[in-house]
Amino acid sequence: MVNQRNDFLHKVSTSLVNENQVICIENLRVKTMLKNSCLAKVISKISWSEFRRMLAYKCDWQGKQLVVMGAK
């Protein structure tokens, strides 16, 4: 399951970086979202931080711009 998720995240992040010069993402408050007991398990499995990390290093590697917007 973990390998499938990482493979998917790599494919999506690579596709986004290859197709765009600037990528804008929202900075979400995951800790607050995890307080919702109905969604906590699903939210923690998504690996948003890993996806953001992949986007960041791939943008740096290819000279693209990653803009993070929203609350900190």
Summary of the structure (lengths in Angstrom):
residues: 72
radius of gyration: 13.3
end to end distance: 30.1
largest distance: 39.7
contacts: 158
relative contact order: 0.24
helix: 61%
strand: 14%
